[in-house]
Amino acid sequence: MNKQMQSILDARKKNIMLSPKKGGSSDIDAIPYLREIGVKLIERPQSIQFTPNINEHIHRWAPYVQGFSAAFVQSIIDQYRKVYEKPIIFDPFAGCGTVLVQAKLNGYESYGVELNPLLQFIAETKLNSWDVPPEYLIKIYNSLPKDKRASAPSFLRTDRQFRPGVLKNLEIIKGGIESLEEKNRKQIKVKNLLRLAFSSILIESSNLKRSPCLGYCKNKIVEDEAPFVLMTQKVHQIADDLKVIRTQYKDFINVKSEVIPANAMTYQHNKKFDLVITSPPYMNGMDYVINYKIEMSWLGFANSYEELKKIKDEMVVCDNVSKRLIRQFYNSKSTYTNDWIESIKFNISKNIEKRGNYRRLDMPYIVHKYFDDMHRAMKNVVLSLNSSGRFILVVGDSLIADVYVPTDLLIAKIGMDMGLKVEKIEKARERRSGQIRSYKLRESIITLVKE
Ligand SMILES: C[S@@+](CC[C@H](N)C(=O)[O-])C[C@H]1O[C@@H](n2cnc3c(N)ncnc32)[C@H](O)[C@@H]1O
């Protein structure tokens, strides 16, 4: 490690040791904000995360760490079963489509918006392949040609990511799938199911793991045959679920569901919705593009880092976004703000100045852009919400340069500015701050109503 790196690390350690937030908690720091909007936090511990979905029909077709648990979505649907007769459901940050799939399993029409083309493809395939005969899927899979090897993406370090024998077998599967005809809807759907299956075995076949970010895994040994074994398992799992759909959900096969490949900040849906259930990106959270670069490139959704970056720049901001984008935001005129955002920005700037260093000096503007992005996306949702409709968001709060950012309460405040009523804010889970581990953050469910 060079001297400069060492001194940055030492300064970071010192900041953590001296932090006034050590041992603190967001519940305490949130009190003045809660008082101002006249809301009380309700304790409602529950599991929201995707993990249990690996045992759920359809949801298990593609692993997605950042997704909702199907059980959580079902609990929301059940809560409002008597309020709305047949709600039309919407998710503006659809991800891999958990909300929409669960809505369809209840026989409800559902719509989504998703900017990442890979996730949009996964969600759409999970929703609209229910009429594929399972035996037809297996037949096509078993007859995939093995002599049409297609090359791996050229812009990634594929040779580091996969062992040579594994890589060759992945190229054989990829070539086999690509060679399939697409002359009618049935052929297109089967091909898409096989592409989805292929995308979901890539990380398991690689020298990497996702936990939740992509990283190399030292002791992982993948056998050459793994891609074939995993692919066969996945295709059979999908076929088993298609059988279940034919028996248990046959009346819902044609219920309308659609995921639009668009930006939630600009896309205005022409439908009206009763229930919006969503989980936007967290401010200092995940990079939804770089974390899926392997699947995106193998499926042809991105052919260079520039293409990946272009998609990333359109997303709701996260803290490793390009400095250029934040400079542009800083110079733009019509941005949303309120007194909380301004005082948070001021305090972050002051603390960064006091420390003399921080991983992003433009952090106050990243925070500001996050709420401006959310304001835009929320505005579109509110315009499409029926009166008496509910807008339910799951978000986590943050601690940035020793400044508490009450993301859930700020989202509630933005909703209030748009004329929505805050019905409740529930605390679902406690989380640890990434920087000051002893500081307790939370994950909340915000329910807003259009009266
Ligand atoms: C927390 S994930 C949602 C996961 C989803 N609830 C599920 O169960 O799969 C947030 C999603 O928002 C998407 N996203 C980020 N910015 C967006 C934007 N401006 N428009 C549409 N989608 C966006 C990301 O690609 C990501 O899939």
PDBQT file of the ligand as one rigid body, heavy atoms in Angstrom, charges set to zero:
ROOT
HETATM    1  C1  LIG A 501     -34.430  -1.997  -5.087  1.00  0.00    +0.000 C 
HETATM    2  S1  LIG A 501     -34.537  -2.394  -6.779  1.00  0.00    +0.000 S 
HETATM    3  C2  LIG A 501     -36.206  -2.930  -6.943  1.00  0.00    +0.000 C 
HETATM    4  C3  LIG A 501     -36.364  -4.399  -6.719  1.00  0.00    +0.000 C 
HETATM    5  C4  LIG A 501     -37.774  -4.909  -6.891  1.00  0.00    +0.000 C 
HETATM    6  N1  LIG A 501     -38.611  -4.466  -5.787  1.00  0.00    +0.000 N 
HETATM    7  C5  LIG A 501     -37.791  -6.426  -7.003  1.00  0.00    +0.000 C 
HETATM    8  O1  LIG A 501     -38.341  -7.084  -6.126  1.00  0.00    +0.000 OA
HETATM    9  O2  LIG A 501     -37.192  -6.950  -7.913  1.00  0.00    +0.000 OA
HETATM   10  C6  LIG A 501     -34.569  -0.829  -7.551  1.00  0.00    +0.000 C 
HETATM   11  C7  LIG A 501     -34.661  -0.915  -9.077  1.00  0.00    +0.000 C 
HETATM   12  O3  LIG A 501     -34.835   0.389  -9.607  1.00  0.00    +0.000 OA
HETATM   13  C8  LIG A 501     -34.229   0.411 -10.894  1.00  0.00    +0.000 C 
HETATM   14  N2  LIG A 501     -34.040   1.833 -11.268  1.00  0.00    +0.000 N 
HETATM   15  C9  LIG A 501     -33.127   2.723 -10.819  1.00  0.00    +0.000 A 
HETATM   16  N3  LIG A 501     -33.333   3.929 -11.360  1.00  0.00    +0.000 NA
HETATM   17  C10 LIG A 501     -34.420   3.828 -12.170  1.00  0.00    +0.000 A 
HETATM   18  C11 LIG A 501     -35.139   4.758 -12.976  1.00  0.00    +0.000 A 
HETATM   19  N4  LIG A 501     -34.757   6.030 -13.063  1.00  0.00    +0.000 N 
HETATM   20  N5  LIG A 501     -36.214   4.297 -13.653  1.00  0.00    +0.000 NA
HETATM   21  C12 LIG A 501     -36.601   3.008 -13.566  1.00  0.00    +0.000 A 
HETATM   22  N6  LIG A 501     -35.950   2.083 -12.828  1.00  0.00    +0.000 NA
HETATM   23  C13 LIG A 501     -34.875   2.484 -12.126  1.00  0.00    +0.000 A 
HETATM   24  C14 LIG A 501     -32.960  -0.384 -10.701  1.00  0.00    +0.000 C 
HETATM   25  O4  LIG A 501     -32.462  -0.886 -11.922  1.00  0.00    +0.000 OA
HETATM   26  C15 LIG A 501     -33.450  -1.498  -9.765  1.00  0.00    +0.000 C 
HETATM   27  O5  LIG A 501     -33.826  -2.632 -10.492  1.00  0.00    +0.000 OA
ENDROOT
TORSDOF 0
